[in-house]
Amino acid sequence: MARGQRKTIEEKIREKEELVGALKVRLKAEQNELDALCKEKRDRELEELNQLLEDSGLNLKEASGILQEYIENHKNSMEF
């Protein structure tokens, strides 16, 4: 049974280079989509925090101070 003509090493190299190029394009597109999704998530979380601040009547400086105090108290309670 006859086989088809075998590919030369140059043809194999060219095909692999094309495949790698196509994969790089796909990877870049996927990375861009991931970055957009992460930004969307971050924006939603920031909007939730902003809404919480508005609902509480606290400004950013006050809320930050409360969080810092909580963190310090939490650290101290974990040390014992």
Buried (B, 14 or more C-beta within 10 A) or exposed (E): EEEEEEEEEEEEEEEEEEEEEEEEEEEEEEEEEEEEEEEEEEEEEEEEEEEEBEEEEBEEEEBEEEEEEEEEEEEEEEEE
